[in-house]
Amino acid sequence: MKEAKIQTLHPDNDKQNKIISVEKYEIIKAAIIQILQHQSLTHTQLMQALHNEVHTTFSGNAHWYGETVKLDLEAREIIKRDNAKVPVYSIIE
């Protein structure tokens, strides 16, 4: 049986994001949302927290999938990045 895939979005409409496994997308999406529900984080902090959350159970490069899903969540307006010199990510309420 063929693995289900999702075409992820990119916040820059001129760019196309990746097609990835729905299962991996959902794991990373849930982790990012759970992490950001507790606090807003810089990109580096978010990727480190994501790695810490999933590295023992996730099969794949958590950072690469994290970046892909983070961009998708920004495009879908689930999370946002502020305009600070060091951008901070948070959940859109």
PDB file of N, CA, C and O in Angstrom:
ATOM      1  N   MET A   1       0.838  -1.184   0.000  1.00  0.00           N
ATOM      2  CA  MET A   1       0.000   0.000   0.000  1.00  0.00           C
ATOM      3  C   MET A   1       0.884   1.249   0.000  1.00  0.00           C
ATOM      4  O   MET A   1       1.891   1.309   0.705  1.00  0.00           O
ATOM      5  N   LYS A   2       0.499   2.226  -0.786  1.00  0.00           N
ATOM      6  CA  LYS A   2       1.275   3.438  -0.935  1.00  0.00           C
ATOM      7  C   LYS A   2       1.088   4.355   0.267  1.00  0.00           C
ATOM      8  O   LYS A   2      -0.021   4.524   0.772  1.00  0.00           O
ATOM      9  N   GLU A   3       2.199   4.944   0.716  1.00  0.00           N
ATOM     10  CA  GLU A   3       2.168   5.853   1.863  1.00  0.00           C
ATOM     11  C   GLU A   3       1.460   7.164   1.489  1.00  0.00           C
ATOM     12  O   GLU A   3       1.702   7.722   0.418  1.00  0.00           O
ATOM     13  N   ALA A   4       0.582   7.651   2.382  1.00  0.00           N
ATOM     14  CA  ALA A   4      -0.128   8.914   2.150  1.00  0.00           C
ATOM     15  C   ALA A   4       0.860  10.071   2.250  1.00  0.00           C
ATOM     16  O   ALA A   4       1.725  10.095   3.125  1.00  0.00           O
ATOM     17  N   LYS A   5       0.715  11.026   1.338  1.00  0.00           N
ATOM     18  CA  LYS A   5       1.604  12.195   1.272  1.00  0.00           C
ATOM     19  C   LYS A   5       0.789  13.478   1.371  1.00  0.00           C
ATOM     20  O   LYS A   5      -0.412  13.495   1.102  1.00  0.00           O
ATOM     21  N   ILE A   6       1.472  14.552   1.763  1.00  0.00           N
ATOM     22  CA  ILE A   6       0.858  15.876   1.819  1.00  0.00           C
ATOM     23  C   ILE A   6       1.793  16.870   1.142  1.00  0.00           C
ATOM     24  O   ILE A   6       3.010  16.813   1.318  1.00  0.00           O
ATOM     25  N   GLN A   7       1.209  17.784   0.364  1.00  0.00           N
ATOM     26  CA  GLN A   7       1.963  18.885  -0.230  1.00  0.00           C
ATOM     27  C   GLN A   7       1.958  20.003   0.796  1.00  0.00           C
ATOM     28  O   GLN A   7       0.919  20.616   1.039  1.00  0.00           O
ATOM     29  N   THR A   8       3.106  20.276   1.402  1.00  0.00           N
ATOM     30  CA  THR A   8       3.170  21.334   2.396  1.00  0.00           C
ATOM     31  C   THR A   8       3.226  22.691   1.701  1.00  0.00           C
ATOM     32  O   THR A   8       3.644  22.802   0.548  1.00  0.00           O
ATOM     33  N   LEU A   9       2.802  23.699   2.416  1.00  0.00           N
ATOM     34  CA  LEU A   9       2.767  25.061   1.888  1.00  0.00           C
ATOM     35  C   LEU A   9       3.992  25.834   2.352  1.00  0.00           C
ATOM     36  O   LEU A   9       4.695  25.416   3.272  1.00  0.00           O
ATOM     37  N   HIS A  10       4.238  26.970   1.704  1.00  0.00           N
ATOM     38  CA  HIS A  10       5.332  27.864   2.074  1.00  0.00           C
ATOM     39  C   HIS A  10       4.743  29.253   2.279  1.00  0.00           C
ATOM     40  O   HIS A  10       3.886  29.669   1.498  1.00  0.00           O
ATOM     41  N   PRO A  11       5.178  29.991   3.313  1.00  0.00           N
ATOM     42  CA  PRO A  11       4.614  31.328   3.546  1.00  0.00           C
ATOM     43  C   PRO A  11       4.902  32.317   2.417  1.00  0.00           C
ATOM     44  O   PRO A  11       4.179  33.303   2.268  1.00  0.00           O
ATOM     45  N   ASP A  12       5.932  32.075   1.628  1.00  0.00           N
ATOM     46  CA  ASP A  12       6.236  32.893   0.458  1.00  0.00           C
ATOM     47  C   ASP A  12       5.537  32.241  -0.735  1.00  0.00           C
ATOM     48  O   ASP A  12       5.929  31.160  -1.174  1.00  0.00           O
ATOM     49  N   ASN A  13       4.514  32.893  -1.251  1.00  0.00           N
ATOM     50  CA  ASN A  13       3.710  32.315  -2.334  1.00  0.00           C
ATOM     51  C   ASN A  13       4.513  32.007  -3.592  1.00  0.00           C
ATOM     52  O   ASN A  13       4.078  31.213  -4.426  1.00  0.00           O
ATOM     53  N   ASP A  14       5.671  32.626  -3.733  1.00  0.00           N
ATOM     54  CA  ASP A  14       6.509  32.367  -4.899  1.00  0.00           C
ATOM     55  C   ASP A  14       7.308  31.074  -4.763  1.00  0.00           C
ATOM     56  O   ASP A  14       7.938  30.623  -5.719  1.00  0.00           O
ATOM     57  N   LYS A  15       7.278  30.479  -3.568  1.00  0.00           N
ATOM     58  CA  LYS A  15       8.046  29.260  -3.328  1.00  0.00           C
ATOM     59  C   LYS A  15       7.113  28.090  -3.083  1.00  0.00           C
ATOM     60  O   LYS A  15       6.015  28.248  -2.548  1.00  0.00           O
ATOM     61  N   GLN A  16       7.567  26.919  -3.482  1.00  0.00           N
ATOM     62  CA  GLN A  16       6.795  25.692  -3.263  1.00  0.00           C
ATOM     63  C   GLN A  16       7.533  24.864  -2.224  1.00  0.00           C
ATOM     64  O   GLN A  16       8.746  24.678  -2.311  1.00  0.00           O
ATOM     65  N   ASN A  17       6.801  24.375  -1.254  1.00  0.00           N
ATOM     66  CA  ASN A  17       7.405  23.557  -0.222  1.00  0.00           C
ATOM     67  C   ASN A  17       7.398  22.092  -0.649  1.00  0.00           C
ATOM     68  O   ASN A  17       7.105  21.797  -1.807  1.00  0.00           O
ATOM     69  N   LYS A  18       7.703  21.193   0.233  1.00  0.00           N
ATOM     70  CA  LYS A  18       7.939  19.783  -0.080  1.00  0.00           C
ATOM     71  C   LYS A  18       6.683  18.914   0.036  1.00  0.00           C
ATOM     72  O   LYS A  18       5.716  19.277   0.705  1.00  0.00           O
ATOM     73  N   ILE A  19       6.725  17.776  -0.623  1.00  0.00           N
ATOM     74  CA  ILE A  19       5.713  16.730  -0.449  1.00  0.00           C
ATOM     75  C   ILE A  19       6.327  15.722   0.524  1.00  0.00           C
ATOM     76  O   ILE A  19       7.392  15.161   0.266  1.00  0.00           O
ATOM     77  N   ILE A  20       5.634  15.502   1.650  1.00  0.00           N
ATOM     78  CA  ILE A  20       6.165  14.610   2.678  1.00  0.00           C
ATOM     79  C   ILE A  20       5.086  13.640   3.157  1.00  0.00           C
ATOM     80  O   ILE A  20       3.910  13.775   2.818  1.00  0.00           O
ATOM     81  N   SER A  21       5.505  12.678   3.939  1.00  0.00           N
ATOM     82  CA  SER A  21       4.608  11.692   4.530  1.00  0.00           C
ATOM     83  C   SER A  21       3.612  12.378   5.475  1.00  0.00           C
ATOM     84  O   SER A  21       4.002  13.194   6.310  1.00  0.00           O
ATOM     85  N   VAL A  22       2.332  12.041   5.336  1.00  0.00           N
ATOM     86  CA  VAL A  22       1.300  12.583   6.227  1.00  0.00           C
ATOM     87  C   VAL A  22       1.589  12.164   7.666  1.00  0.00           C
ATOM     88  O   VAL A  22       1.425  12.959   8.592  1.00  0.00           O
ATOM     89  N   GLU A  23       2.017  10.925   7.852  1.00  0.00           N
ATOM     90  CA  GLU A  23       2.306  10.434   9.208  1.00  0.00           C
ATOM     91  C   GLU A  23       3.411  11.265   9.869  1.00  0.00           C
ATOM     92  O   GLU A  23       3.274  11.669  11.024  1.00  0.00           O
ATOM     93  N   LYS A  24       4.495  11.520   9.149  1.00  0.00           N
ATOM     94  CA  LYS A  24       5.597  12.318   9.698  1.00  0.00           C
ATOM     95  C   LYS A  24       5.166  13.765   9.892  1.00  0.00           C
ATOM     96  O   LYS A  24       5.538  14.396  10.882  1.00  0.00           O
ATOM     97  N   TYR A  25       4.381  14.297   8.949  1.00  0.00           N
ATOM     98  CA  TYR A  25       3.855  15.654   9.071  1.00  0.00           C
ATOM     99  C   TYR A  25       3.076  15.806  10.374  1.00  0.00           C
ATOM    100  O   TYR A  25       3.294  16.761  11.119  1.00  0.00           O
ATOM    101  N   GLU A  26       2.173  14.871  10.650  1.00  0.00           N
ATOM    102  CA  GLU A  26       1.321  14.961  11.839  1.00  0.00           C
ATOM    103  C   GLU A  26       2.130  14.861  13.130  1.00  0.00           C
ATOM    104  O   GLU A  26       1.818  15.542  14.107  1.00  0.00           O
ATOM    105  N   ILE A  27       3.158  14.028  13.148  1.00  0.00           N
ATOM    106  CA  ILE A  27       4.009  13.898  14.336  1.00  0.00           C
ATOM    107  C   ILE A  27       4.723  15.216  14.618  1.00  0.00           C
ATOM    108  O   ILE A  27       4.715  15.702  15.749  1.00  0.00           O
ATOM    109  N   ILE A  28       5.337  15.790  13.592  1.00  0.00           N
ATOM    110  CA  ILE A  28       6.098  17.032  13.760  1.00  0.00           C
ATOM    111  C   ILE A  28       5.155  18.203  14.052  1.00  0.00           C
ATOM    112  O   ILE A  28       5.457  19.045  14.898  1.00  0.00           O
ATOM    113  N   LYS A  29       4.030  18.258  13.364  1.00  0.00           N
ATOM    114  CA  LYS A  29       3.052  19.330  13.602  1.00  0.00           C
ATOM    115  C   LYS A  29       2.598  19.319  15.060  1.00  0.00           C
ATOM    116  O   LYS A  29       2.591  20.359  15.718  1.00  0.00           O
ATOM    117  N   ALA A  30       2.223  18.155  15.559  1.00  0.00           N
ATOM    118  CA  ALA A  30       1.753  18.048  16.946  1.00  0.00           C
ATOM    119  C   ALA A  30       2.841  18.487  17.917  1.00  0.00           C
ATOM    120  O   ALA A  30       2.558  19.182  18.893  1.00  0.00           O
ATOM    121  N   ALA A  31       4.077  18.090  17.660  1.00  0.00           N
ATOM    122  CA  ALA A  31       5.185  18.457  18.548  1.00  0.00           C
ATOM    123  C   ALA A  31       5.423  19.964  18.540  1.00  0.00           C
ATOM    124  O   ALA A  31       5.595  20.565  19.600  1.00  0.00           O
ATOM    125  N   ILE A  32       5.437  20.585  17.353  1.00  0.00           N
ATOM    126  CA  ILE A  32       5.662  22.034  17.262  1.00  0.00           C
ATOM    127  C   ILE A  32       4.554  22.790  17.991  1.00  0.00           C
ATOM    128  O   ILE A  32       4.836  23.711  18.757  1.00  0.00           O
ATOM    129  N   ILE A  33       3.314  22.414  17.763  1.00  0.00           N
ATOM    130  CA  ILE A  33       2.196  23.092  18.414  1.00  0.00           C
ATOM    131  C   ILE A  33       2.276  22.923  19.928  1.00  0.00           C
ATOM    132  O   ILE A  33       2.067  23.879  20.676  1.00  0.00           O
ATOM    133  N   GLN A  34       2.575  21.718  20.374  1.00  0.00           N
ATOM    134  CA  GLN A  34       2.678  21.475  21.816  1.00  0.00           C
ATOM    135  C   GLN A  34       3.797  22.323  22.425  1.00  0.00           C
ATOM    136  O   GLN A  34       3.618  22.907  23.494  1.00  0.00           O
ATOM    137  N   ILE A  35       4.935  22.394  21.760  1.00  0.00           N
ATOM    138  CA  ILE A  35       6.078  23.179  22.249  1.00  0.00           C
ATOM    139  C   ILE A  35       5.713  24.659  22.333  1.00  0.00           C
ATOM    140  O   ILE A  35       5.988  25.311  23.340  1.00  0.00           O
ATOM    141  N   LEU A  36       5.095  25.190  21.278  1.00  0.00           N
ATOM    142  CA  LEU A  36       4.796  26.623  21.237  1.00  0.00           C
ATOM    143  C   LEU A  36       3.598  27.013  22.108  1.00  0.00           C
ATOM    144  O   LEU A  36       3.402  28.199  22.376  1.00  0.00           O
ATOM    145  N   GLN A  37       2.805  26.057  22.549  1.00  0.00           N
ATOM    146  CA  GLN A  37       1.705  26.377  23.461  1.00  0.00           C
ATOM    147  C   GLN A  37       2.239  26.809  24.819  1.00  0.00           C
ATOM    148  O   GLN A  37       1.561  27.524  25.557  1.00  0.00           O
ATOM    149  N   HIS A  38       3.444  26.382  25.150  1.00  0.00           N
ATOM    150  CA  HIS A  38       4.023  26.704  26.454  1.00  0.00           C
ATOM    151  C   HIS A  38       4.830  27.992  26.433  1.00  0.00           C
ATOM    152  O   HIS A  38       4.900  28.693  27.442  1.00  0.00           O
ATOM    153  N   GLN A  39       5.445  28.315  25.291  1.00  0.00           N
ATOM    154  CA  GLN A  39       6.274  29.519  25.213  1.00  0.00           C
ATOM    155  C   GLN A  39       6.600  29.848  23.763  1.00  0.00           C
ATOM    156  O   GLN A  39       6.565  28.979  22.891  1.00  0.00           O
ATOM    157  N   SER A  40       6.915  31.102  23.522  1.00  0.00           N
ATOM    158  CA  SER A  40       7.398  31.539  22.216  1.00  0.00           C
ATOM    159  C   SER A  40       8.900  31.303  22.177  1.00  0.00           C
ATOM    160  O   SER A  40       9.590  31.497  23.178  1.00  0.00           O
ATOM    161  N   LEU A  41       9.408  30.884  21.015  1.00  0.00           N
ATOM    162  CA  LEU A  41      10.820  30.522  20.901  1.00  0.00           C
ATOM    163  C   LEU A  41      11.438  31.061  19.624  1.00  0.00           C
ATOM    164  O   LEU A  41      10.750  31.283  18.628  1.00  0.00           O
ATOM    165  N   THR A  42      12.748  31.268  19.669  1.00  0.00           N
ATOM    166  CA  THR A  42      13.483  31.591  18.445  1.00  0.00           C
ATOM    167  C   THR A  42      13.558  30.325  17.596  1.00  0.00           C
ATOM    168  O   THR A  42      13.219  29.235  18.058  1.00  0.00           O
ATOM    169  N   HIS A  43      14.004  30.481  16.354  1.00  0.00           N
ATOM    170  CA  HIS A  43      14.140  29.331  15.460  1.00  0.00           C
ATOM    171  C   HIS A  43      15.056  28.275  16.067  1.00  0.00           C
ATOM    172  O   HIS A  43      14.714  27.093  16.089  1.00  0.00           O
ATOM    173  N   THR A  44      16.204  28.694  16.555  1.00  0.00           N
ATOM    174  CA  THR A  44      17.163  27.758  17.138  1.00  0.00           C
ATOM    175  C   THR A  44      16.558  27.035  18.335  1.00  0.00           C
ATOM    176  O   THR A  44      16.694  25.818  18.461  1.00  0.00           O
ATOM    177  N   GLN A  45      15.894  27.777  19.211  1.00  0.00           N
ATOM    178  CA  GLN A  45      15.267  27.171  20.385  1.00  0.00           C
ATOM    179  C   GLN A  45      14.164  26.193  19.984  1.00  0.00           C
ATOM    180  O   GLN A  45      14.034  25.119  20.572  1.00  0.00           O
ATOM    181  N   LEU A  46      13.371  26.570  18.982  1.00  0.00           N
ATOM    182  CA  LEU A  46      12.285  25.709  18.527  1.00  0.00           C
ATOM    183  C   LEU A  46      12.829  24.408  17.951  1.00  0.00           C
ATOM    184  O   LEU A  46      12.323  23.331  18.269  1.00  0.00           O
ATOM    185  N   MET A  47      13.847  24.495  17.115  1.00  0.00           N
ATOM    186  CA  MET A  47      14.405  23.286  16.507  1.00  0.00           C
ATOM    187  C   MET A  47      15.064  22.396  17.564  1.00  0.00           C
ATOM    188  O   MET A  47      15.002  21.170  17.465  1.00  0.00           O
ATOM    189  N   GLN A  48      15.695  23.003  18.574  1.00  0.00           N
ATOM    190  CA  GLN A  48      16.303  22.203  19.649  1.00  0.00           C
ATOM    191  C   GLN A  48      15.209  21.520  20.475  1.00  0.00           C
ATOM    192  O   GLN A  48      15.325  20.340  20.806  1.00  0.00           O
ATOM    193  N   ALA A  49      14.153  22.257  20.806  1.00  0.00           N
ATOM    194  CA  ALA A  49      13.043  21.682  21.570  1.00  0.00           C
ATOM    195  C   ALA A  49      12.370  20.559  20.776  1.00  0.00           C
ATOM    196  O   ALA A  49      11.995  19.534  21.345  1.00  0.00           O
ATOM    197  N   LEU A  50      12.218  20.751  19.469  1.00  0.00           N
ATOM    198  CA  LEU A  50      11.629  19.715  18.619  1.00  0.00           C
ATOM    199  C   LEU A  50      12.510  18.462  18.626  1.00  0.00           C
ATOM    200  O   LEU A  50      12.017  17.347  18.793  1.00  0.00           O
ATOM    201  N   HIS A  51      13.792  18.659  18.445  1.00  0.00           N
ATOM    202  CA  HIS A  51      14.727  17.523  18.468  1.00  0.00           C
ATOM    203  C   HIS A  51      14.614  16.776  19.798  1.00  0.00           C
ATOM    204  O   HIS A  51      14.519  15.548  19.821  1.00  0.00           O
ATOM    205  N   ASN A  52      14.624  17.521  20.898  1.00  0.00           N
ATOM    206  CA  ASN A  52      14.529  16.902  22.223  1.00  0.00           C
ATOM    207  C   ASN A  52      13.222  16.122  22.375  1.00  0.00           C
ATOM    208  O   ASN A  52      13.191  15.079  23.028  1.00  0.00           O
ATOM    209  N   GLU A  53      12.159  16.624  21.780  1.00  0.00           N
ATOM    210  CA  GLU A  53      10.838  16.006  21.902  1.00  0.00           C
ATOM    211  C   GLU A  53      10.724  14.700  21.116  1.00  0.00           C
ATOM    212  O   GLU A  53      10.119  13.741  21.595  1.00  0.00           O
ATOM    213  N   VAL A  54      11.301  14.654  19.914  1.00  0.00           N
ATOM    214  CA  VAL A  54      11.018  13.523  19.024  1.00  0.00           C
ATOM    215  C   VAL A  54      12.212  12.628  18.696  1.00  0.00           C
ATOM    216  O   VAL A  54      12.023  11.581  18.078  1.00  0.00           O
ATOM    217  N   HIS A  55      13.410  12.991  19.077  1.00  0.00           N
ATOM    218  CA  HIS A  55      14.601  12.284  18.570  1.00  0.00           C
ATOM    219  C   HIS A  55      14.648  10.800  18.908  1.00  0.00           C
ATOM    220  O   HIS A  55      15.277  10.032  18.181  1.00  0.00           O
ATOM    221  N   THR A  56      14.009  10.379  19.979  1.00  0.00           N
ATOM    222  CA  THR A  56      14.081   8.956  20.332  1.00  0.00           C
ATOM    223  C   THR A  56      13.037   8.113  19.608  1.00  0.00           C
ATOM    224  O   THR A  56      13.169   6.890  19.543  1.00  0.00           O
ATOM    225  N   THR A  57      12.003   8.749  19.064  1.00  0.00           N
ATOM    226  CA  THR A  57      10.920   7.981  18.443  1.00  0.00           C
ATOM    227  C   THR A  57      10.697   8.287  16.966  1.00  0.00           C
ATOM    228  O   THR A  57      10.030   7.516  16.276  1.00  0.00           O
ATOM    229  N   PHE A  58      11.239   9.391  16.471  1.00  0.00           N
ATOM    230  CA  PHE A  58      10.979   9.819  15.092  1.00  0.00           C
ATOM    231  C   PHE A  58      12.019   9.225  14.159  1.00  0.00           C
ATOM    232  O   PHE A  58      13.220   9.313  14.416  1.00  0.00           O
ATOM    233  N   SER A  59      11.548   8.615  13.067  1.00  0.00           N
ATOM    234  CA  SER A  59      12.489   8.082  12.088  1.00  0.00           C
ATOM    235  C   SER A  59      12.596   9.079  10.947  1.00  0.00           C
ATOM    236  O   SER A  59      11.676   9.224  10.143  1.00  0.00           O
ATOM    237  N   GLY A  60      13.707   9.752  10.888  1.00  0.00           N
ATOM    238  CA  GLY A  60      13.930  10.789   9.889  1.00  0.00           C
ATOM    239  C   GLY A  60      14.680  11.936  10.540  1.00  0.00           C
ATOM    240  O   GLY A  60      14.917  11.937  11.748  1.00  0.00           O
ATOM    241  N   ASN A  61      15.044  12.900   9.732  1.00  0.00           N
ATOM    242  CA  ASN A  61      15.780  14.063  10.214  1.00  0.00           C
ATOM    243  C   ASN A  61      14.778  15.058  10.803  1.00  0.00           C
ATOM    244  O   ASN A  61      14.089  15.763  10.065  1.00  0.00           O
ATOM    245  N   ALA A  62      14.700  15.112  12.131  1.00  0.00           N
ATOM    246  CA  ALA A  62      13.721  15.963  12.805  1.00  0.00           C
ATOM    247  C   ALA A  62      13.897  17.432  12.435  1.00  0.00           C
ATOM    248  O   ALA A  62      12.911  18.160  12.317  1.00  0.00           O
ATOM    249  N   HIS A  63      15.133  17.877  12.250  1.00  0.00           N
ATOM    250  CA  HIS A  63      15.363  19.280  11.889  1.00  0.00           C
ATOM    251  C   HIS A  63      14.806  19.583  10.491  1.00  0.00           C
ATOM    252  O   HIS A  63      14.136  20.598  10.300  1.00  0.00           O
ATOM    253  N   TRP A  64      15.079  18.715   9.525  1.00  0.00           N
ATOM    254  CA  TRP A  64      14.596  18.940   8.159  1.00  0.00           C
ATOM    255  C   TRP A  64      13.070  18.919   8.126  1.00  0.00           C
ATOM    256  O   TRP A  64      12.448  19.814   7.553  1.00  0.00           O
ATOM    257  N   TYR A  65      12.468  17.907   8.734  1.00  0.00           N
ATOM    258  CA  TYR A  65      11.004  17.842   8.780  1.00  0.00           C
ATOM    259  C   TYR A  65      10.445  19.002   9.589  1.00  0.00           C
ATOM    260  O   TYR A  65       9.399  19.555   9.249  1.00  0.00           O
ATOM    261  N   GLY A  66      11.144  19.370  10.663  1.00  0.00           N
ATOM    262  CA  GLY A  66      10.701  20.498  11.478  1.00  0.00           C
ATOM    263  C   GLY A  66      10.648  21.786  10.683  1.00  0.00           C
ATOM    264  O   GLY A  66       9.685  22.545  10.796  1.00  0.00           O
ATOM    265  N   GLU A  67      11.659  22.041   9.886  1.00  0.00           N
ATOM    266  CA  GLU A  67      11.685  23.257   9.060  1.00  0.00           C
ATOM    267  C   GLU A  67      10.558  23.235   8.028  1.00  0.00           C
ATOM    268  O   GLU A  67       9.875  24.239   7.826  1.00  0.00           O
ATOM    269  N   THR A  68      10.369  22.102   7.386  1.00  0.00           N
ATOM    270  CA  THR A  68       9.314  21.969   6.375  1.00  0.00           C
ATOM    271  C   THR A  68       7.931  22.183   6.985  1.00  0.00           C
ATOM    272  O   THR A  68       7.115  22.922   6.433  1.00  0.00           O
ATOM    273  N   VAL A  69       7.667  21.544   8.111  1.00  0.00           N
ATOM    274  CA  VAL A  69       6.358  21.659   8.759  1.00  0.00           C
ATOM    275  C   VAL A  69       6.182  23.051   9.367  1.00  0.00           C
ATOM    276  O   VAL A  69       5.081  23.602   9.329  1.00  0.00           O
ATOM    277  N   LYS A  70       7.249  23.626   9.927  1.00  0.00           N
ATOM    278  CA  LYS A  70       7.173  24.993  10.482  1.00  0.00           C
ATOM    279  C   LYS A  70       6.740  25.981   9.404  1.00  0.00           C
ATOM    280  O   LYS A  70       5.872  26.820   9.643  1.00  0.00           O
ATOM    281  N   LEU A  71       7.335  25.887   8.231  1.00  0.00           N
ATOM    282  CA  LEU A  71       6.955  26.773   7.125  1.00  0.00           C
ATOM    283  C   LEU A  71       5.491  26.553   6.733  1.00  0.00           C
ATOM    284  O   LEU A  71       4.768  27.512   6.463  1.00  0.00           O
ATOM    285  N   ASP A  72       5.064  25.304   6.703  1.00  0.00           N
ATOM    286  CA  ASP A  72       3.679  24.984   6.380  1.00  0.00           C
ATOM    287  C   ASP A  72       2.737  25.592   7.419  1.00  0.00           C
ATOM    288  O   ASP A  72       1.715  26.175   7.057  1.00  0.00           O
ATOM    289  N   LEU A  73       3.063  25.465   8.683  1.00  0.00           N
ATOM    290  CA  LEU A  73       2.209  26.012   9.744  1.00  0.00           C
ATOM    291  C   LEU A  73       2.160  27.536   9.686  1.00  0.00           C
ATOM    292  O   LEU A  73       1.133  28.136  10.005  1.00  0.00           O
ATOM    293  N   GLU A  74       3.257  28.162   9.282  1.00  0.00           N
ATOM    294  CA  GLU A  74       3.247  29.618   9.069  1.00  0.00           C
ATOM    295  C   GLU A  74       2.300  29.967   7.917  1.00  0.00           C
ATOM    296  O   GLU A  74       1.485  30.883   8.031  1.00  0.00           O
ATOM    297  N   ALA A  75       2.413  29.237   6.821  1.00  0.00           N
ATOM    298  CA  ALA A  75       1.576  29.504   5.643  1.00  0.00           C
ATOM    299  C   ALA A  75       0.097  29.297   5.954  1.00  0.00           C
ATOM    300  O   ALA A  75      -0.755  30.010   5.424  1.00  0.00           O
ATOM    301  N   ARG A  76      -0.211  28.332   6.805  1.00  0.00           N
ATOM    302  CA  ARG A  76      -1.605  28.051   7.187  1.00  0.00           C
ATOM    303  C   ARG A  76      -2.084  28.930   8.341  1.00  0.00           C
ATOM    304  O   ARG A  76      -3.214  28.796   8.811  1.00  0.00           O
ATOM    305  N   GLU A  77      -1.209  29.831   8.791  1.00  0.00           N
ATOM    306  CA  GLU A  77      -1.504  30.783   9.867  1.00  0.00           C
ATOM    307  C   GLU A  77      -1.900  30.086  11.165  1.00  0.00           C
ATOM    308  O   GLU A  77      -2.821  30.509  11.864  1.00  0.00           O
ATOM    309  N   ILE A  78      -1.180  29.008  11.469  1.00  0.00           N
ATOM    310  CA  ILE A  78      -1.337  28.310  12.742  1.00  0.00           C
ATOM    311  C   ILE A  78      -0.288  28.822  13.729  1.00  0.00           C
ATOM    312  O   ILE A  78      -0.548  28.954  14.925  1.00  0.00           O
ATOM    313  N   ILE A  79       0.909  29.108  13.197  1.00  0.00           N
ATOM    314  CA  ILE A  79       1.945  29.753  13.995  1.00  0.00           C
ATOM    315  C   ILE A  79       2.379  31.006  13.255  1.00  0.00           C
ATOM    316  O   ILE A  79       2.107  31.169  12.065  1.00  0.00           O
ATOM    317  N   LYS A  80       3.066  31.897  13.983  1.00  0.00           N
ATOM    318  CA  LYS A  80       3.555  33.122  13.349  1.00  0.00           C
ATOM    319  C   LYS A  80       4.985  33.383  13.768  1.00  0.00           C
ATOM    320  O   LYS A  80       5.448  32.919  14.810  1.00  0.00           O
ATOM    321  N   ARG A  81       5.665  34.133  12.935  1.00  0.00           N
ATOM    322  CA  ARG A  81       7.027  34.588  13.203  1.00  0.00           C
ATOM    323  C   ARG A  81       6.951  36.097  13.297  1.00  0.00           C
ATOM    324  O   ARG A  81       6.413  36.749  12.402  1.00  0.00           O
ATOM    325  N   ASP A  82       7.487  36.664  14.375  1.00  0.00           N
ATOM    326  CA  ASP A  82       7.448  38.118  14.495  1.00  0.00           C
ATOM    327  C   ASP A  82       8.571  38.748  13.680  1.00  0.00           C
ATOM    328  O   ASP A  82       9.368  38.040  13.064  1.00  0.00           O
ATOM    329  N   ASN A  83       8.635  40.063  13.674  1.00  0.00           N
ATOM    330  CA  ASN A  83       9.613  40.784  12.846  1.00  0.00           C
ATOM    331  C   ASN A  83      10.831  41.249  13.627  1.00  0.00           C
ATOM    332  O   ASN A  83      11.542  42.145  13.173  1.00  0.00           O
ATOM    333  N   ALA A  84      11.090  40.665  14.783  1.00  0.00           N
ATOM    334  CA  ALA A  84      12.251  41.042  15.578  1.00  0.00           C
ATOM    335  C   ALA A  84      13.538  40.687  14.837  1.00  0.00           C
ATOM    336  O   ALA A  84      13.527  39.897  13.893  1.00  0.00           O
ATOM    337  N   LYS A  85      14.643  41.283  15.277  1.00  0.00           N
ATOM    338  CA  LYS A  85      15.931  40.994  14.648  1.00  0.00           C
ATOM    339  C   LYS A  85      16.233  39.496  14.726  1.00  0.00           C
ATOM    340  O   LYS A  85      16.742  38.912  13.769  1.00  0.00           O
ATOM    341  N   VAL A  86      15.925  38.886  15.849  1.00  0.00           N
ATOM    342  CA  VAL A  86      15.961  37.429  15.977  1.00  0.00           C
ATOM    343  C   VAL A  86      14.499  37.002  16.103  1.00  0.00           C
ATOM    344  O   VAL A  86      13.915  37.087  17.183  1.00  0.00           O
ATOM    345  N   PRO A  87      13.911  36.543  14.995  1.00  0.00           N
ATOM    346  CA  PRO A  87      12.473  36.231  15.001  1.00  0.00           C
ATOM    347  C   PRO A  87      12.096  35.202  16.063  1.00  0.00           C
ATOM    348  O   PRO A  87      12.854  34.280  16.364  1.00  0.00           O
ATOM    349  N   VAL A  88      10.903  35.390  16.619  1.00  0.00           N
ATOM    350  CA  VAL A  88      10.365  34.491  17.619  1.00  0.00           C
ATOM    351  C   VAL A  88       9.074  33.896  17.061  1.00  0.00           C
ATOM    352  O   VAL A  88       8.261  34.607  16.470  1.00  0.00           O
ATOM    353  N   TYR A  89       8.890  32.597  17.249  1.00  0.00           N
ATOM    354  CA  TYR A  89       7.716  31.880  16.772  1.00  0.00           C
ATOM    355  C   TYR A  89       6.737  31.682  17.911  1.00  0.00           C
ATOM    356  O   TYR A  89       7.131  31.438  19.051  1.00  0.00           O
ATOM    357  N   SER A  90       5.434  31.791  17.586  1.00  0.00           N
ATOM    358  CA  SER A  90       4.399  31.580  18.585  1.00  0.00           C
ATOM    359  C   SER A  90       3.141  31.082  17.885  1.00  0.00           C
ATOM    360  O   SER A  90       3.022  31.153  16.662  1.00  0.00           O
ATOM    361  N   ILE A  91       2.208  30.577  18.684  1.00  0.00           N
ATOM    362  CA  ILE A  91       0.923  30.116  18.193  1.00  0.00           C
ATOM    363  C   ILE A  91       0.053  31.332  17.891  1.00  0.00           C
ATOM    364  O   ILE A  91       0.078  32.299  18.653  1.00  0.00           O
ATOM    365  N   ILE A  92      -0.708  31.312  16.817  1.00  0.00           N
ATOM    366  CA  ILE A  92      -1.673  32.369  16.516  1.00  0.00           C
ATOM    367  C   ILE A  92      -2.936  32.062  17.317  1.00  0.00           C
ATOM    368  O   ILE A  92      -3.491  30.966  17.242  1.00  0.00           O
ATOM    369  N   GLU A  93      -3.361  33.032  18.063  1.00  0.00           N
ATOM    370  CA  GLU A  93      -4.551  32.824  18.917  1.00  0.00           C
ATOM    371  C   GLU A  93      -5.781  33.373  18.266  1.00  0.00           C
ATOM    372  O   GLU A  93      -6.870  33.290  18.834  1.00  0.00           O
TER     373      GLU A  93
END
